């Protein structure tokens, strides 16, 4: 799952998968991460994993650890 998340993040932000780590992937470390990219990221993650984020969860998706945790929780429920 971690590699799939990295791939989605890299595709959305135009980065190399290998550069995505827990430390390097956040709204504070990726220059391209703005509100439009946030929406693209949410849609890409929902499509990749067949999940749907609640309105309250979307603002939390600002770093790799939180993304991984929420995606993991949602895929376990299915």
Beta strands, then each sheet from edge to edge (+ up, - down):
end
